[in-house]
Structure formats: structure tokens, C-alpha cells
């Protein structure tokens, strides 16, 4: 499916275990931002329950990475894929916590540096 036209209807090109879609970034920037797409091209892999299992940049040089990941997820049971989705979500939460902590540490260091400078100039 492509986002090139508001009137365009998504259709399944070929039935099977893997379904792929395409979103035109320029026509769907809010949707792409809500999905966390920051660089193009990006691939999202979802479980059959709609849970995000993996997300990564996938230019032409990384097609083999995409194929390896698809093979890996296809070899798993639905329960294993759901577990992978839960682990991916946990990793995202962990990353955001670490980012927040690093920001707080940087802010505290800046305050400490400023206090040291003020103390040195007195």
C-alpha cells in the first residue's frame, strides 16, 4: 500500500504468511512520526497480533539483514514471536529510561560545573 493518494485502497497483493506495506513519508509524516520513523527507509516487523517485534533501517545494502530477520521470525512459534515483541518493547522502555537518566546526569554536571566556576571566580 502506498500513501500517494488519499483515495487509494490497500489491497493484499499476494496472500501468505508475510505481508508487506509501504507508506509514502511525504504524504504521511504524522503517521510516520507516530511510528517512530526517523530515517528512511525503515522496516517494521509486527507479530500476527499487531505487536512491534523489530524496527530497523533497511537500505539496499541491508536487504540480507531483512531476509535473515524474516527467516528467524518465520521459524518461531507465534508465542515466541510475541515474546520477542515484549522483549523489544521492554528494550525501548529501558532505552528511554537510560536517555532520561543521562540527561539528568548531564544537567547535574552542568550545574556542578557552573557552581565550580562561580566559586573559582570569587
C-alpha positions in Angstrom: 0.0 0.0 0.0 1.3 3.4 -0.8 0.2 6.7 0.8 0.4 8.6 -2.5 -3.3 9.1 -2.7 -6.0 9.6 -0.1 -8.4 7.6 -2.2 -6.1 4.7 -2.7 -7.3 1.5 -1.0 -4.9 -1.0 0.5 -5.0 -4.5 -1.1 -3.3 -7.7 -0.4 -1.1 -8.3 -3.4 -0.4 -11.9 -2.6 -1.8 -14.0 0.2 0.7 -15.6 2.5 2.4 -15.6 5.9 4.3 -12.3 5.3 2.5 -9.2 4.3 4.4 -6.0 3.4 3.2 -2.5 3.0 4.7 0.8 2.0 3.9 4.3 3.4 4.9 7.4 1.5 6.6 9.5 4.1 5.9 12.9 2.5 2.2 12.3 2.4 2.0 10.7 5.8 4.5 12.5 8.0 2.4 12.4 11.2 1.8 8.7 10.9 5.5 8.0 10.3 6.4 10.2 13.3 3.9 8.4 15.4 5.5 5.1 14.4 9.0 6.4 15.4 10.3 6.5 11.8 13.2 9.0 11.8 15.3 7.7 8.9 14.4 6.2 5.6 13.9 3.5 4.5 12.7 1.9 7.8 11.2 -1.6 8.2 8.9 -2.5 11.0 8.1 -6.2 11.7 4.9 -6.9 13.5 3.5 -10.1 15.1 0.2 -11.6 14.0 -1.3 -9.8 17.0 0.0 -6.4 15.7 2.8 -6.1 18.2 6.0 -4.4 17.0 8.7 -7.1 17.0 11.6 -5.2 15.3 12.3 -1.9 13.6 15.5 -1.0 11.7 16.8 1.0 8.8 16.9 -1.1 5.7 18.5 0.3 2.6 19.6 -1.8 -0.3 22.8 -2.9 1.5 20.8 -4.3 4.4 18.3 -6.5 2.4 20.2 -9.5 3.7 19.6 -8.4 7.3 15.9 -8.1 6.4 15.8 -11.6 4.9 17.7 -13.1 7.9 15.3 -11.5 10.3 12.3 -12.7 8.3 13.7 -16.2 8.3 14.3 -16.0 12.1 10.8 -14.8 12.9 9.2 -17.2 10.5 10.9 -20.1 12.2 9.4 -19.1 15.6 6.1 -20.1 17.0 3.5 -17.3 17.4 4.2 -17.4 21.2 7.9 -16.9 20.6 7.3 -14.0 18.2 5.0 -12.4 20.9 7.8 -12.9 23.4 10.2 -11.2 21.1 7.7 -8.3 20.7 7.5 -8.0 24.5 11.3 -8.0 24.8 11.6 -5.3 22.0 9.1 -3.2 23.9 11.0 -3.6 27.1 14.2 -2.6 25.4 12.6 0.6 24.1 11.4 1.4 27.6 14.8 0.7 29.0 16.5 2.9 26.4 14.1 5.8 27.1 14.9 5.4 30.9 18.6 5.5 30.2 18.2 8.5 27.9 16.3 10.4 30.7 18.9 9.4 33.3 21.8 10.6 31.0 20.0 13.9 30.5 19.6 14.3 34.3 23.3 13.4 34.9 24.4 15.9 32.2 22.2 18.6 33.7 23.6 17.9 37.2 27.1 18.0 35.8 26.4 21.4 34.1 25.1 22.8 37.4 28.1 21.5 39.2 30.5 23.0 36.6 28.7 26.3 36.8 28.9 26.3 40.6 32.6 25.5 40.5 33.2 28.4 38.1 31.3 30.7 40.3 33.3 29.5 43.3 36.6 29.9 41.5 35.8 33.5 40.4 35.1 34.7 44.0 
